[in-house]
Amino acid sequence: MAVTDDAILRVKEMITSGELKPGDRLPREADLADRLGLSRNSLREAVKALSLVRVLDVRQGDGTYVSSLRADDLLGALSFVLDLHRGEESVLEVLQVRRILEPAAAAMAAQRVEPDEVAALRALCDAGERAKSVDDLVEHDLAFHRAIARCSGNAYLARLLDTLAGPTARGRIWRGITGGGAVDRAVAEHRAIVDALAAREPELARSWSTVHVAGVERWLSDPA
């Protein structure tokens, strides 16, 4: 194991064990390095790496603190990483993850969705059908999937899906599939998902969500 990786692991263990809690200030660099049996340089590199993924918050002139460790903050770093990997292979891999998670979110949503949430989803379907540009399609598609994820009642799942469904990748996908009736098909699948939610049919919602994401994945694998 690289020295810096070992240092990251040591600091992580202090957090996961509860020795350091959200908002706690880390001991002075020299004291912490001595305590953990690390060089100050390796500890410094570990702190830098953990601050990049928002586990630690380095405040100039004040010290280094454990962040809030909220899902929103930590998953923000993942969004940045995904934006850096924009190749078709990376987009496909993200879709494969979405194909696992989005049907689960839809099934969970079907068990707890409220009538006003169903009405809002139907309105998003109507708006998507009237979209005049790719940007409009992206906006309504993002809003639709975000709304379903929120209806699941799981904030971590909703935030993770929102991160995976970034507008950069979605824009590229929609620009590629706007021909051949793909938009009408996508909106129809959205409506089928909403109908399943309204009927409180978790497995039907799961199935339609799987069909929907898998269709986009299939197009990217073989656009012809």
N, C-alpha and C positions, 0 to 999 in steps of 0.2 A: 504493500500500500504506500502511495506517495506520502511524503511528509505533510503536505498541505491537506490531503484527503484525511489523514489521521487527525489533524488539528480540527478540521470541520466536524469529524465524527465525535471528537471529545466535547466540543461546544454543544453539538446537537444533543448528546447524552445528558448534559447539564440541564437542557431545556425540557427534554422528554421525561426526565426523572422528576421534574418539578423543582429542582434546585434553583433554576432561573425561571421566572414566570413573566408573562407579558407585562411590559412596562418596567421590568427590573433593569437596573444599570449593571453592566459588567464590571468586575473588579479591574483595577488598574492593569494595563497591559503587562508590566513587569511581574506583578504579583500573580496574575492568571497564568502567564507562561511558565513561571516557576512551579506553580501548583500542579499544572497539567504535565509538566516535564517536557515542555515544548520550547523551541527557540522563539524569540520574539518575532523574528521574520516570518516563520511558518504560521504563527498565531495571527499576525497582521494580514497575511494572505487569506487565511480562513475567514477572518472578519470581513474582508473585502468581498469574498465570494458569497458569504451569507447575507451581506447587505444588498448585493445585486438581486438576490431572490427574495428580498424584503423580509427575511427572518430577523435580521438585525438592522438597527437604525443608528447610523453614525452621525453624531451631531458635533460639528466642529466647535472646539472650545468648551464642550460640555461633557462628552464621553460617548460611550456606545451602549445602546439600550436594546433589549429584546422588543421586537415590534408587537403590535396587537395580536399578531398571528391569525388574523381574520381571513376567512377563505377569499374574500374579495381582494385583499392585498396580496396574498400569496399567489393566487391564480393570475393576477395581473402580469407576473413575470412569465408565466406560460404563454400568455397572449403575445408577448413580445417575441418569444422564441418561435412561435408558430408563424408570425409575420415574416421572420427571417427565412423560413423554409417554404418557398413558394412554388417549388417544382411540382409537376403533375403527380409524381410518386408520393410526395408528402401530402398533397391534397387527398389522394386516395386513401392513405393511411388514416388521415383524420376522419374521413367519411366512414371508414370501417369501425372506428371507435364510436362515431355518432350512431351507426347502425346497431350497436350494442346498447347504448345509453338512451337514445331518444324513444325507442319503443317502451323501455322500462318507465320512463317519465310519463309517457302517454297512458300506460296502464295504471300508474299511481294516480294520475290526474282524473281518470274515469271513476275512481272510487271516492273522490272528494270535491269534484268540480261543482260550482254553484251556478244557478241559472243566469245570473248577470255575467259570469265569466264565459258561459256558452254564447250568450248574445254578443259579447265583445269579440269572440273568436269568429263568429259568423260575419260580423262587420268587417273584420280583417280580410276574410275571404272575398267579400264583395269588393273591398278596396283593391285587393290584388288583381281581381278580374278586370278592373277599370284602369290598371296601371298603364301609363303611356310610354314609359322608358325603362331601361334596364335598372337604372338607379331606383326607380319607384318599386320595381319588382324585388330588388334586394332589400329595400326598406321594409316592405310588407312581409316578405318571407322571414326576415329576422324577427320582426315583431310577433308574427304568428308562433314561431317556434319558442321564442322567449316566453310568451304567454302560457303555452302548454307546460313548459318547464316550471314556471311559477305555480301553476295549478297543481303540480305534483306535491307541493308542500315541503319539498326538501331544498333548502337554500343552497347547500353545497352542490347538489346535482344541477340546480338551475344555473349557478355561477359557472360550473365546469362546462356545461353545454353552451353557455353564452360565449365562453372563451374559445371553444372549439369551432364555433360557428361564426368566426370573424367576418366582417364585411369584405375584407380583401379577397379571401378565397371565394366567398359566395358571389362576388361580383364577376370573377372570372368564369365561374360555373354558369351563371345565368347568361352571360354573353355568349356562351357556347351552345346553350340548349334552347334559345328563344325561337328556333325554327321548328318546323315539323309538328306543330301541335303540342309541343312539350309544355308550354305555359298553361294551356287549357287542361292538360293532363295533371299537372302539378296542383292547380287550383282545385280540380275535382278530387284529388287525393286529400288535399287539405279539408275539403268539405266532408269527405268520408270519415276522416279522423274526428272532426267535430261531431258528426252524427253519432259516432260510437261513444264519444264522451257524454253527449246529451242522454244517450240511452243507458249510461252507466254500465257499459260492456268493456271491462278492462282488456280482455283477450282480443276482442275485435279492434280496439284502439291500438293495441300492441301490433297486431297484424298489419293494419293499414299504415302505421308509422314505419314498420319494417319495409313494406312495399315502396313507400315514398322515398326513403333514403337509399334503399338498394337500387331504385331506378336511376337516380343521379349517379350513383357509383358505377352502375353498369354502363351508362352513357360515357363516362370519363374513361372507362377501361376500353370501350370499343365504340367510339362516336359514330362510326359508319353504320 
